[in-house]
């Protein structure tokens, strides 16, 4: 076989440290011009290596197989490039074709493809510059997140994916069952008999690892989850997925202020990491965004280019504003008075929509905003009730272009208050017996938050649709691949 000589990545070749040496590189053909210039890419970098072929030296049968998408192994000498656009290139001596890609049927030809078209080819779209850049940034962000928590002495905790509890109380869950769907076993009352199901009770895919993380924080102090979560919401929007990844830190003895400090520090840290480590991919994505926005009306364009926007978030303090203050700002805002909001703000207690969140961030404060102390009625049962009896110690972080990116709170650590809240919602205490136990045995103030990973990737890459920042998106009516 042809695999004995050590191959070198395109990224390493472009660093120029191997000049005038014989090198071997494997990759896929991006373009083949004038029967002479092969642009080869192996995924290690956004940049290609140019391989120059003297076509008189090679058999026509080999040259015919070199087309966009084909996988090749090329051996030759790395030399300084005479042409523009690259510093080094390979003088090709040997070409081995791993696999051909028929130009008649290979869909990712070197031309502009719509993102919609590429979603239908999600198994091949990663071979475009845009998706390769997005997914390398996604990978770097993922590493940066684990790195941040490790450096701050957090323990990584794996929350269960199959669960019997609904953490959000939203009820939009995917059921997990092995019962026969056509004729399930019934109880005497004619209900489905879940005792005969695999787990002996009704179970679902998790919407959040938070409740379980609280149990672990009450022994390990600082923990975080980073795993898949599922929402059976039938929302076909550019911001929703049915399967997505979530980061959820939970910290014993942290109050809401410490929770806000942690979230802000965390976000700045991971954004700084990609600014330092993904410069070429971010520059490519920034240019892509500028080209795309040229076709949009001025009002819809971003205030600042991508890298500047990332630096802006990393370098500026987030503005902390109470829900009550935000409602006053929104009620008196121009779009509200001129009835421009789809959801007009009448008064206190309204649930904020993304149009309101984005107004606060993009138009009013012009920086990321942390809203806190929300009305208890519009937030989950586990959030700590304030002394006023009508607001809870919740906080949401709002970002330009996205709206809410983080949601968190100080948790209700008082057993009697938590029991009252559960009863008011009609939740059976037996369902949450273990969660209530945490308030009986060594209860303490504790807080945490959830960050939807794909929304962070969306922000970091400047992409417009959340389906384009996860490898194989799961959305209503779509579980292809």
N, C-alpha and C positions, 0 to 999 in steps of 0.2 A: 504493500500500500504506500500511499504518498505522504504519510504523516510523521516521518521520523524527524525532519528538521524542525526545530523550535520556531513557532511563529511569533510575530510581534504585533501588538495592537496598533491600530491607526493612530490612536492618541500618542503612543510612545514614539512612533515613527515621525510624527509631526513636530515632536520636541527637538528634532534635529541632532540628537546625541549620537546617532548611528551613521552619520555621514560617511559615504564611500565604503560602507560595509555591505556584504551580501545579506539580504533580509528576505524573510518569507512572511506573507500576510494573507489572512483569510477574510473574506467579506462578501458583500452583495454589490452587484453593479448598480450604480445610480444612473449613469449615462455612459454611452460609448460613442464618441464623436470621431468623424472622419476616418473611421477604421484604424484609429491611432491612439486616442486618449480614453483610457478607462478611468472613471471616477468610482473609487471603491470605498464602501463604508461598512464598518463592522459593529456599529452601535456604541463604541467606546467614547465617541465624541460627535458633535454635530458636523464636524468637518470631514471631508473626504480626502483620501490620498489619491493623487493622480499617478496612474501607471501608464508609461509611454511604451507603445508597441510598435516595433518595426515590422509592418505587416508582411514584408517580403520574407521575413525569417519564419513566419508561422503558417501552418497548413490552413487552407481556406475552411476546412471542415471545423477547425477549432474556432476561428474568427466568427463563423456563422452562429456559433452557440453563445457568443458574448452579447447579451441583450439585457436591458433593464430588468433587475430582479434575479438574474442568474447568480448562483453562488460559485465563487472562484477561489483558487489558491494560486497566488502569484509569487514567484521568486525572481529577484533581480537586485540591482545595486541601487542604494539610496544616494541620490545626487542632488546638488543644488539645482533649483528649477530655473529654466531660461524664461518660461512664460510668466504672464501675470497671474495673480490670484493664489499662488502658493509658493512657499519658500523651498520646499523639497519635493522630489518626485522619484518614482522608481523606474529605472531603465529595465524593462521586463525581459527576462531570459527564459522563463518557463511559466506556462499557464496550465493549470489543472482545473477542469470544470467539475465541481462537486454536483451541481444540479442546474438544469436549464430552466428558463422561464419564457414560455412561448409568448412573443409580443402580441399575437392575435388574441390571447385569452388572459394574459396577466393584467389585472385591473389597475394596478398602481403605476401607470405610465407617467413619465416626467412632464406633467402638465398640472394646471390648477384643478383640484378636485374640491367639490363642496363638502362641508363637514357632515351634511346629511348623507351624502353618498358614502363617505368613509365609515359612518356608523354601521351601514349595511355590510361593510367589509372589515369589521372590528378585528378580525384575525390577521389582516394584512395592513391595517392603517398605521400600525406601529413602525412600518417601513418608510413612512413619510417623515420629513424633517420636523414638522410641527409635533406629531405625536411622540416621536423619539425624544424631543426636547422636553415635552410635558412630563413624560414618564421618568426621565432621568431626574427632573426636579422633584417629582413625587417621591422617588426613591431617596433622594438626598434629604428631603423634609422628614421622611419617616425615620431615617437615621438620626437626624438632628433632635427629634422628639425624644427618642430613647436616650440619646446622649445627655440631653438637658436634665431629665429626671434622674439618670444615674449619677450625674455630677452633684445633684442636690439631695442625694441619699434617699430617693424613693425606691420602694420595692415594686417591681412589675408583677401585676396580679392578673391571672386569666379568669375572667368572669365566665359563667356558664352561658352557652349559646341557646340551650333549651331550658326554658324556665316556666314555673307555675305562677309567677307574679307579673303584674303589669305595672312597671315602675312609674310610667307617666300618667297612668289613669286615662290614657287616650283611647284605649280599646281597639286601636287599629293594629291588630296583631295577626301574624300568620300561624295557623293552627298546626301542631305536629301530632299526627295520629297514625295508627296502623289499623284502625277499624275499617271494616268493609263499608265503603261509601254508599253502596246501593241499599244494603239492608244491615245497618248497624244494630248491635244488641240494644234492647230497650229495657228501661226499668218498668216496674208495675204501673208507674204513672204515665208511661209512654214517652219519657225523656230518653235521650241517648245515655246509655250506661257507661260512663267513663271509667268505672272500676275495672271494666274488662279491657281497657286500652293498655298500651304498652307500659305506661308509667302509673297506671291505676288512678289517674286524674287527668283533668284537662291541662294540656301543656302547649306552649307557644314558642316561636323564635323570639329571642330577647329584643326589646326596644332600647335597653340601656343596662349597663353593668353596675349602675350606681348603688343600688340597694345592697348588693353583695360586697361592693367595694367598701361601703360604710362598715360592714362587719370586720373587714380586714384592717381598715384604718384604726379600729378600736383595739387593735392588738399590735400592729406593726407601725402605727403612727402616721407614716406617709406612704401611700400606695397610688398606683395609677393603672388603668386598663388601657389597652389599645387593641380593639378588635372589631369584628363585624357586628353590625346591628341592623335590625329589620323593621320597616314600617309598612303596613299594608294600607297606606293612604292612597286613594285613587287620584293622586295629583300628578298630572302630566305637565310639569313646569320645568323651566331650565335650572331650577334650584333643588329639585327633589329626586331622590332615588329610593327604590324599595329595599335595596341592600347597600349599605355604606359603612365606612369605618369611623369609629369614634374614639377619642382620647378622653378619659375621665379620671383626673386626679381626685383623691379624697384625703383630707388631712385632719387628724385629730388635733384639737386645741386651737384651730384656726377660726377666727371670726370672719365676718363678711369683708372687712377692710383688708385683712391678710389674704383672703381669697382673691380679691381684686388685684392686690399687689402681685400675687403669684401668677395670675392669668396674664397680666400685662407683661411681666418680666419674661414669662415663657414664650409668648408670641414674638416679642422683640428678639429674643435669643435665636429662635429657629429661623426667623427671617434674615437675621444677620448671617446665619450659617450659610444659607443659599446665596446671599449676596457675595460671600467670600468664595464659595465653592462651585457655583453654577454660572459663572459670569458669561460664558459663551452661549449657553442655552438661553439665559435670560435676555441677552442682547438680541438673539434671533427672535425670541417671542415678542420682544418690544417692537422690533421692526415689523413683524407680522401684524401686530396690533395697529401700528400707525398706518400701514397700508390698508388694513380693513376699515379703519375709521375715516379714511379719506372719502369713502363713499357715503358716510353718514352726515346728516345735518349737524351743524355746529353744536347745537344744544345737547346732542346725544354723545358727543365725544368726551373722552376723559380729560379732566383738568390737567393731568400730568402724565408723562410717559411712564411705562411700567417700572423701570428701575428706580426712577425718582419717587414714585408712589411707595415702593417698598422701603426705600430709605426714609421717607417721610414718616411711615408708621414706626420704623425701628428707632428713629431719633426723637420723636415727640412724645410728650406725656399725653396719655389718654384723658379726655375731659370727663369728669365724674359728675353726673347730673341725676337728681332724684326723678322718679316717674312723675311726681306731682308738678315739678318745675317743667319737665318736658311737655306735659299736657298743656300747660299755660302757653308755652312757646308755640306749640302746634295749633292751639285754638286761635291764637292771634296771628297766625302766619298768613301770608298772602294767598297761597294755594287753598287754604281752608276757607278764607273769607270769600274767595272768588269761586268756591265750589269746584276746585280742580282735583281734589282728592277723590278717588273712587269710594273711599270710606271716610266721610266727613267726621271730624272730631267735635262732638257736642260737649262732652264734659268728662269729669273724672271717672275712671273705671273702665274706659274703652280699652280694648285689646289692640295694641299697636300693630299695624300691618307694615310690610316691608317698604311701602311708599313713605310712611311716616318716619321709619327708621332712617331711610336714606336721605330724607329731607334734613333731619337733624345733623347727620354726618356731613353730607355733601354741600348743603346750602347754608345751614345756620352756623354750626361750629367749625366746619371745614377741618375736622380731625376725627380720629376714632373716638367714640363716645362709650362710656360705661353708664348705663341706666341702672338705678337700684331702688329698692323699696317699692315694689309693685303691689297693686291691690291683691289681697289674698284670693279673691274670687277667680282671678284669671291665671293663677299659678298652682303648681302641683301640691299635693297634701303634705309632703315631707318638709316644706320650707318653714323656717322659724317665724312664728308670729311676732310682730313688733308690739311694743307697749300700747300703741294706739288701737290695737285690736282689729284694724282693717287692712294693714299692709304687712307684707312679709319681707324677710331679709334676702331678697332675690337680686341677682344682677345679670344683665345681658351686655355683651360687648358688641357694638355695632360698627361695621366697617364700610368704607366707601365702595359703591358698586355691588354690594352684597346684602347689606342689612345685617341681621344677627349672625354672628360667627361663633359666639360662645354664650352658653346659658348656664348659670350656676346659682348657688345659694348657700347660706348658712342653714344647716339642717335643724329640724325641731328636736332638741335633745330632752325635752320635758315629757315624761310619760303621760301625765294627765292631759296636757294640751294635745299631744299627738293622738291620743285615744278619742278626744272630742272631734278632732278634724276627720279622723277615719269614720267615725259614726255619722257625722254630717254628710259624708259622701256616700253612705250606705255600703261601705266596704266591710266585709266580714272580718272581724279581728282574727279569726282562726287562720285566715289566708296569710296574715302577716305576723303570726305568733313569734317567729324568730326575730323579726325586725323590732318588735316591741320589747323583746328580751334585752336588746342592746341598750334600751333606756332603763332597764331594771338593774343591770349589773355593770356598775362603773361607767355610767353615762357621762359624757362631757361635750362641751361645745365642739362642733366639727363642721367643716365646710368642704365643698368641692365644686367642680364645674364640668361641663361636657363641651368638647370642641369637635364639630363635624369635620373630619379630616379632608373630605373632598371640597368643602367650602374654603378651607385654607389653601388647598392646591389651586382652586379656581382663582382666588385672589393673587396667589404667587405667580401664576402663569399668564394672567390676563385673558384666559379663555372665557367665553360667554355662556357656555352651557355645561352643566355639571356632568353630563353624559360623556364629555370629552376629556375628563380628567381621571376616569376610572377605567381600567382595561376593558372589562366587558360589562357595560351598564345593565342593571336590572330595573325595568320601569313597567308601568301597567301595559299589559299586552305584549311584553317583550322580554323573553329570556333566551334569546338566540345564543349560540356558541356554548 
